Amino acid sequence: MQFLYWLDILGTAVFAISGVLLAGKLKMDPFGVLVLGTVTAIGGGTIRDLLLDVPVFWIVDSTDLVIAILTCFVTIALVRAPAKLPRWLLPVLDAIGLAVFVGIGVNKAIGQEVNVLIAICMGVITGVGGGMIRDTLAREIPMILRKEVYATACIFGGATHAVSHVYFDVAQSIAMLLGITVTLLIRLTAIRWKLQLPTFALDNSA
């Protein structure tokens, strides 16, 4: 479907941009920028496909890989002073890519006829996997391991998508759009109002 195709391109591009911007803030060399941007864009989908035991998507069709690489080069050329970019830009770009990739992951899993729970898990992995690799390579604590409302947004969005399509027979494209909207709204709300999850802490004073 053309709609899903362009969403895929959008998600790949914005995740690559988020990787490039983080690399720029860390003053990496051009190769480091390219690596960080590319793994952010394709990392989650790669992990998903390996777990589902299906051919890795960018090996079967290199469009996403090419888009990621081109986006990295274009961003490097256009963004000369990443430190001067608005502070909200990177989190918002990441939120867009997150929402789109969760939807793509859920769709891919449903296509493999897995149950709803596994479909949601694959959506979450697709959404957060690339960012986890990005943050690990950048020697930062991955977003999913912080107090951020991040994976939670993926779970609610993925559940909306999978449940509405499987149990309520909502058309695939509509269900995906609903899931993307839920993920994006929750994540953007958390960014705007700095919402955080409660932490689990043990009292070591005893």
N, C-alpha and C positions, 0 to 999 in steps of 0.2 A: 504494500500500500504506500502511495506517495506520501501520505501524511506521516506515517511511521518512519519512512526513509529520511525525511527532512528533520524530524525530531532527533533521529540518531546523529545526523550531521551536526545539529545544533549542540547536542550534548557533548560530542567529541571535541568540537571547537572550544566551547566554554571551559571544559575541563583542562584542555591543553593550555588555554590562556591562564587559568589559575595556577597551573604548574610553572609557567614561564614567569609570571609575576612574583611568585614566591622565590624562584631561582634568582630573579633580578634583585630582590631585596637582600638576598644572601650573597650577592656579588659573585655568582658562579661564572665560569667561562662559557663560551657559546655551546660547547659540547655538553656541559653540565645542564645548561638551560634546555637544550634539545632533549636530553634524556629525561629530565624531570617532567617536562611538558608532555612528552609522549607516553611515559608510563602512567601518568595521571589519567590520560585519555583512554588508554586501552587496558590498563591493569585490572580493573574490576571485572570487565567482561572476559578477560583471559582466565582469571580464577574461576569464574562461573562456568565457563565451557569445560575446563578441566574437571570440575566437580561433577558436571552433568555427563561427562564422558562423551562429548560431541566435538567435532573439529573446531579448533579455535577460530573465531569469527574473522579475525584480520589476516589469517593465513588462507582461509577459503576465499575471501574477498578483501583485497588490500585497500579498499576505499577509505576505511576509517583510519588506517595507518598513514595513508597519504595525507588525509585531511589534518591529522594531528601534527605531522611534520611541517606541512605548509603553514598551518596556524602558528606554530612555534616561530618559524622564520618571519612571518608577517608581523607578529607581535614584537619580536626583537627589533625589527626595522622601525616600527611605529612608536614603540614605547621606549623613550630614551631616559626617562627619570622615574622609575617605578616607586622610589621613595616619596615622590611628590604626588602620587596618585591618591585619590580619596580613600580613607581607611575602610569605607564600607564596600569598595568595589570588589575586592578579592572574596570576601564572604558571600556577597550577592551572586557573583559568577559561580562560585562553588555550589551555592544553593540551587541554581538553575540546572547545572550539570547533574547534581545529585538527584533532583526530582526526575529528570528525563531518563537517567540511567536506571533508576529503580523501576520505572515503567518498562523499559526495554528488557531488563532482567526478568521481571515477572512474565512478560509475554514469551520470552524464550523458554522459560521453564514450563509454562502451560503448554507450549507447543510440543514439549517432550512428555506430556501426559503425566506429570508428577502431581501429587496432591497439593492442596492449597497452602499448607504449612511450608512445604519445600519451595513452592513458587515464591512465597513471601521472603524466605531466607535467600533465595537466589537473587531476588530484587535488591535486598539489602546489601548483599555481597557485591553486586554489580555497581551499586551506588557508592559504597564506601571503600571498596578494594583499591581503586586507583589512588584515592586520597591517602589511604594508609601507607601505600608504597611511597608516595610523594613525601609525606611527612617523615617517614623513617629514613629515606635517603637524605632529607634535609636536616636530620638529627633533631627533629621536633617530636613532641608527644603527639601521636595521631589524634585527630579530632574526635574520633569515636571513643577514645579512652579518657577524654576529659569530661568535665561536667556539662558540656554543651548538649543542648537538645538536638541531636544529630541522627544517631541510629534510630531514636524514637520516632522521628519524623518519617524515616524510611519505612519503619514497621507499620505505622498507621496508613501511609500512602500505599504501600504494597498490599496491605490487607484490604483497603478500599477497592483497589484494582482487581485483585484476585477473587475476592468474595462476590463483588458485583457481577463479574463476568461468569464465574463458575456456577454460583448458586442462584443468581437472579437473571441470568441469560442476557446481560447487557452487552451490546455490541463491543467487540474487542477495542476498537478505536475510542469509543466513548468511555469504556471502563478505564482505559489507559490514561485518557485525559483527566478523568476524575481522580485517579490515583496521583498523577503528576501534580494536580492542583492542590490536593491535600498535603502532599509532602512539601511542596513549595511554600504554602501558606504557613504551615507549622514552623518550618525552618526560618522563614523571613520574620515571623512573629518573634521567634526566639532571639534572632539577631537584633531586631529593633528594640525590644524591651530587655535584652540581656538576660533572658530566662535560662536557668540552669537546673539540672537535676540534683536532688539531694545526694550527698555522698555517704558512702558506707565507711565508717571509721570505728575502730576498736579502741577501747580505753586501755592504754598500756601502763597506766599509773599503778595498777595493782601488782 
